[in-house]
Amino acid sequence: MRPFAAFAAGTAFAAGLACSAAQAEIVIRVDKSAQRMAVIVDGVPTHSFVVSTGLAGGPPNGTYRPQRLERTWHSRLYNMAPMPYSIFFHGHYAIHGTDQIKRLGRRASKGCVRLHPRDAAVLFNLVKKQGMAKTRIVIEPSSARAGEPAAKTAESAKAPSAAAKVE
């Protein structure tokens, strides 16, 4: 019976670890002034991506929860423009991949948050795995929060690795 008890205890421990991993909170922080996105999982920065936000200042600042995920989507508002790996969070506003990769790092969209398609896939799969209820999207006008440095210049926002992990 002892080997079974040890097995049962080990299984319960492993199940507890799996359960806590599945309950990880994701914070997606979009800094519109720096045109950067930080992805934080359970308080640990895990990814930093270059983005493009709206020419007119969109999306609106605030904190949101994802409303729906669409692996393949085309904008009905903008001539069926492709929006792969869409995470809709406020009406028609979404975080999604773009084919306008050269425009990342500066305002370029109609209001959505655009990412390199590779980065959008990483983010989409993370949100899908952990759950929309465990995800917050924070849209900020500036990175100048208490205790943080001022926003990077547009040139430094064009960092070479769009999918680089934050260390």
C-alpha positions as CSV (number, residue, x, y, z in Angstrom):
1,M,0.0,0.0,0.0
2,R,2.8,2.4,0.6
3,P,3.9,2.6,-3.1
4,F,0.3,3.3,-4.0
5,A,0.1,6.1,-1.3
6,A,3.3,7.6,-2.6
7,F,2.0,7.4,-6.2
8,A,-1.4,9.0,-5.1
9,A,0.4,11.8,-3.3
10,G,2.7,12.5,-6.2
11,T,-0.3,12.5,-8.6
12,A,-2.2,14.9,-6.3
13,F,0.9,17.2,-6.2
14,A,1.3,17.1,-10.0
15,A,-2.4,17.8,-10.4
16,G,-2.1,20.8,-8.1
17,L,0.8,22.2,-10.1
18,A,-1.1,21.7,-13.4
19,C,-4.1,23.4,-11.9
20,S,-2.1,26.5,-10.7
21,A,-0.4,26.8,-14.1
22,A,-3.8,26.7,-15.8
23,Q,-4.9,29.6,-13.5
24,A,-2.0,31.8,-14.4
25,E,-3.0,35.5,-14.9
26,I,-1.9,37.2,-18.1
27,V,-1.5,41.0,-18.3
28,I,-1.0,42.4,-21.8
29,R,0.2,45.9,-21.4
30,V,0.3,48.1,-24.5
31,D,2.3,51.4,-24.3
32,K,1.0,53.5,-27.2
33,S,3.7,56.1,-26.8
34,A,6.5,53.6,-27.1
35,Q,4.6,51.3,-29.5
36,R,5.5,48.3,-27.4
37,M,3.6,45.5,-25.7
38,A,4.7,43.7,-22.5
39,V,3.2,40.3,-21.7
40,I,3.3,39.4,-18.0
41,V,2.3,36.0,-16.7
42,D,1.8,35.7,-12.9
43,G,3.8,38.9,-12.4
44,V,6.7,37.7,-14.5
45,P,7.5,39.6,-17.7
46,T,7.6,36.9,-20.4
47,H,7.5,38.7,-23.8
48,S,8.1,42.1,-25.2
49,F,6.7,42.9,-28.7
50,V,6.9,45.8,-31.1
51,V,3.4,46.9,-32.1
52,S,1.5,49.5,-34.2
53,T,-1.5,51.3,-32.8
54,G,-3.9,53.7,-34.3
55,L,-3.0,56.8,-36.3
56,A,-5.8,58.6,-34.6
57,G,-4.7,57.5,-31.1
58,G,-6.8,54.3,-30.8
59,P,-7.5,52.0,-29.2
60,P,-9.0,53.8,-26.2
61,N,-7.0,53.8,-23.0
62,G,-8.3,51.5,-20.3
63,T,-8.3,48.0,-18.9
64,Y,-10.2,45.3,-20.8
65,R,-10.9,41.5,-20.9
66,P,-10.8,39.6,-24.1
67,Q,-14.3,39.2,-25.6
68,R,-13.5,36.6,-28.3
69,L,-10.6,34.9,-30.1
70,E,-10.6,34.4,-33.8
71,R,-7.7,32.4,-35.3
72,T,-8.6,33.6,-38.9
73,W,-10.5,36.8,-39.3
74,H,-10.9,39.5,-42.0
75,S,-12.1,43.0,-41.2
76,R,-15.5,43.7,-42.5
77,L,-14.9,47.4,-41.8
78,Y,-11.7,47.7,-43.8
79,N,-11.9,45.9,-47.1
80,M,-11.6,42.4,-45.7
81,A,-8.0,43.1,-44.4
82,P,-6.5,40.0,-42.9
83,M,-6.4,40.0,-39.0
84,P,-4.8,36.6,-38.1
85,Y,-4.8,35.6,-34.4
86,S,-7.3,38.2,-33.4
87,I,-8.0,38.9,-29.7
88,F,-11.1,41.2,-29.6
89,F,-11.3,43.2,-26.4
90,H,-13.5,46.3,-27.0
91,G,-16.1,46.3,-29.7
92,H,-14.3,46.0,-33.0
93,Y,-10.9,46.8,-31.4
94,A,-8.5,43.8,-31.4
95,I,-4.9,42.7,-31.0
96,H,-3.9,40.8,-34.2
97,G,-1.2,39.9,-36.6
98,T,-0.5,42.2,-39.6
99,D,1.1,41.9,-43.1
100,Q,2.3,45.5,-42.6
101,I,5.4,44.4,-40.8
102,K,7.6,47.3,-41.9
103,R,5.2,49.7,-40.2
104,L,5.6,48.1,-36.7
105,G,7.0,50.4,-34.1
106,R,5.0,53.4,-35.2
107,R,1.3,54.3,-35.4
108,A,-0.2,52.8,-38.5
109,S,-3.5,51.1,-37.9
110,K,-7.1,52.2,-37.9
111,G,-7.2,51.7,-34.2
112,C,-6.3,48.0,-33.5
113,V,-3.0,46.8,-31.9
114,R,-1.0,45.2,-34.7
115,L,1.8,42.6,-34.1
116,H,4.1,40.6,-36.2
117,P,2.1,37.4,-37.1
118,R,4.6,35.2,-35.3
119,D,4.2,37.3,-32.1
120,A,0.4,37.4,-32.5
121,A,0.4,33.6,-32.7
122,V,2.4,33.3,-29.5
123,L,0.1,35.7,-27.7
124,F,-3.1,34.1,-29.1
125,N,-2.0,30.6,-28.0
126,L,-1.1,31.8,-24.6
127,V,-4.5,33.5,-24.1
128,K,-6.3,30.5,-25.5
129,K,-4.4,28.1,-23.2
130,Q,-4.8,30.2,-20.0
131,G,-8.3,31.5,-20.7
132,M,-9.8,34.8,-21.5
133,A,-11.1,35.2,-18.0
134,K,-7.5,35.1,-16.7
135,T,-6.4,37.8,-19.2
136,R,-6.3,41.5,-18.8
137,I,-5.4,44.0,-21.5
138,V,-4.2,47.3,-20.4
139,I,-4.0,50.1,-23.0
140,E,-1.8,53.0,-21.8
141,P,-1.0,56.4,-23.4
142,S,2.5,56.4,-22.0
143,S,5.1,54.4,-20.1
144,A,5.8,57.3,-17.7
145,R,4.3,55.6,-14.7
146,A,5.7,56.0,-11.2
147,G,9.1,54.4,-10.9
148,E,9.5,53.7,-14.6
149,P,11.7,55.3,-17.2
150,A,10.2,57.6,-19.8
151,A,9.1,56.1,-23.2
152,K,11.8,54.9,-25.6
153,T,12.4,56.8,-28.8
154,A,10.7,55.5,-32.0
155,E,14.2,54.4,-33.2
156,S,14.7,52.2,-30.1
157,A,11.2,50.8,-30.5
158,K,12.4,49.1,-33.7
159,A,14.3,46.5,-31.8
160,P,15.5,43.7,-34.0
161,S,13.7,40.8,-32.4
162,A,10.0,41.3,-32.3
163,A,9.5,38.0,-30.4
164,A,12.4,38.5,-28.0
165,K,11.8,37.3,-24.5
166,V,12.3,39.8,-21.7
167,E,15.1,38.8,-19.4
